[in-house]
């Protein structure tokens, strides 16, 4: 990160102590932080539905493959 020199008026250096604000957090980073801190991660209804759908699809595919797979494949 490159720092710009403050604007010098001769008596006052404007922006000498300025630091950029930290980037805004995302829901993903908040979730990862809560997991690392040991908090109970709260999932939104959309996230829970998405995970349940992916698990259902994975179980269906595994079941098909274990029961003989696809005959035409």
Residue, then its C-alpha position, 0 to 999 in steps of 0.5 A: x500500500x502506497x502512502x501519499x505525502x500529506x498536503x503541506x500548506x507551510x504551517x499545517x500538513x493536511x492528511x498527515x494522520x489519515x488512514x484508509x478505512x478497512x474494507x467492508x466485511x462480507x457475509x462469508x467473512x463474517x461467517x468464517x470469523x464466527x466459526x473461528x471464534x467458536x460462535x454458532x454460525x447462523x445460516x440464512x434460510x437461502x443458504x440452508x435450502x441450498x446446502x440441503x438441495x446439494x446434499x439431496x442431489x449428491x445422495x441421489x447420484x450416489x444411490x444411482x451409482x451404487x444401484x447399478x449406475x446408468x445403463x446407457x452411459 
